């Protein structure tokens, strides 16, 4: 009998969600998600990654995300890579947006999870590389969320970049609420 990695991830996610009392709100159309830049906001805790991965694994979606290469090169590097981590050296000018666009050109299905704040700490404004990636790669921006208040994860919809940056960002900003964050005081809903 072959080892089924997807089934193992799904069982781990079910266990984590069961223990913590979280639930997944299934998206209306999974196919729209399978090739997208997935926003992860608010991002205020290390728990965000665990619940986000759990949600993706429950949906059967193979997600990728960028992380400091120190994690992927560590003794536990194999574990981070197994979860979808792509290690990057942040001290070098790696041009992450260009690399992400290249990944979309090379792969038919790719969900790239991007915490637009770039950190778990409070920021003055979001980084907008996710928009550049989606616009250039011609893929939608999907609105992933973790609602700690209601212990729910899901995908609320998508925004197809129209080229009108301000209008698209207003649509995105309308959705994300500080009340969803684990630590609301570390989240700035003014995204640009």
N, C-alpha and C positions, 0 to 999 in steps of 0.2 A: 504494500500500500504506500503510495507516494505521500510525502509530507506536504500538507496544504498550508502554505504561509498565510493566505488570505483568511482561511478559517481560523487559524490561530490568532491573528490580529482581531478578528471579530469577537472571538470568545474573551480575549483580554479586555476589549472595550466594553462588552456586556457586563463583565465582572466589575470593572471600575465604575461604570454608570450605575449598576445595581447598588454597590456599596455606598456610593456618594449620594444617591437619590436623584441623579441627573436623568434627563430624557432628551431624545433627539427629535426635533421636528423635521420630518422628511420633506425634502424639496419637491415641488410639483414635477420637475423634469430634470432627472439626473444627467441626461445627455448634455444639457446646457452647461453643466458644471465641469464636465470632463476635459474641457480645453478652455481654461480661464485663469486669470489672475484673481486669486481669492483673498480679499481683504480680511484681516483679523483685527478686530477692534471692538471695544477698547482692549489694550494690551497692558495690564498692570501687575501681572503675577506670573510666576513660573508655572502655576497650575493651568494657565491658558493653553499651553502646548499639550498637556496631557488630555484635557477635555476636548481640544480641537482634534487631535489625532484620533481620539476615541470616536468622535462623531464621523470623521472620514472613514474610519475602519468599519463602523456600523453600516455606512452607506455603500461600502465596497469600493471606495474611491482611493486610488493610489496618489497620495499627495507628496509634493516635494517642498522643501523650505531651506533657505540659507541660514547657516549658523557659523559662528567663529570656528575656524579650522582647528583650533586647539581641542575642541570637543571631538571632532571626527578623527583626530590623530592621537587621541588619548588611548588608554588601555580599554576604555569602553567605546571607542570609535566605531566598532562594528555595530554596536547597539544603536547609536545615533543614525548611522547609515541605514540600518534596517528600518528605522522609523520614517525615512525619507530625507534625512539631512544631507545637504550638500555643503561641505566645508569651504569657507572663503577666508582668505587672509585680508583682514580689514586694514592692515597697516600699509599694504601695497595699493596702488591705484588700480583696482581690479575691474573697474567699469562694470559693475553688477548688472546694470540695465542692459548693456550690450550683450553680456553673457546670457541673461535670461531670454532675450529676444532670439539669440542663437539656439537656445534649448527649444523654444517653440517652433523654430524652423525645422529642427531635427526630429521632433516627436509629434506623432499624430494626437495622442492624448497626453495632456500635461496640466495638472492643477498645481500652480505655484502659490503657496501660502505666503502672504506678505503682511507682517505687522507694520502698518504704515507709520506708526509713531516711531518705529526703529528702536525703541527701548521700553522698559517697564516703568520708567520714571516719567514725571510730568514734562511735557514739551510745549514750546510756544506754538508750534505748528507741525503738521504732519510732513513727512517726506513725500514727495510726489513721484518718485521713480516708478511706483506701481502703475500710474497713469501712462507714463511714457512707454513702459513695457507693453501694456495692453493696447495702446493706440498704435504703436509701431508694429506689433505682432498681429494686429487685427483680431484680437480676442476680447471677449467681454470681461468686465470687472464684476466678480460675484461678491455679494455682501454676506460674508460669513460672520456669525456672531456667537458669543457666549453670554448668556444672561444669568449672572450669578444670583440675582434677586429671585428669579423663578426656576433656577437650576435647569436651564434649557439651552441646547445648542442647535444650530441650524444654519440654513442659507436663506436669506430673506428675499433674494431676487438678484437681478443683475442690471448693470449699467453698461451699455455699449458706448465706448468713447465716440463722441460726435465730432470732436475737433474743437468744440466750444468748452474749453477747460473749466471756466467759471460756472457755467450752467451744470455741467456734469458733476463738479465738486459739490454744488449746492444740493443736488439730488442725493449724493452719498451722505453729506452732512445731515440731511433731514432724518436719515434712518438711525444713525448711531447716537445712543443716549448714555450719559454718564451713569445713570442708574444701573446699567447692565454690568459695569465693571466690578471686579472683586474689591478694588480700592478706588472708589469714585474720585477721591481727592487727587489722584495721580493721573487723571485723564482730562485732557483739554478737548472739548467737543468742537472748538473753532479750528478747523483743519487746514485752513490756508489763509 
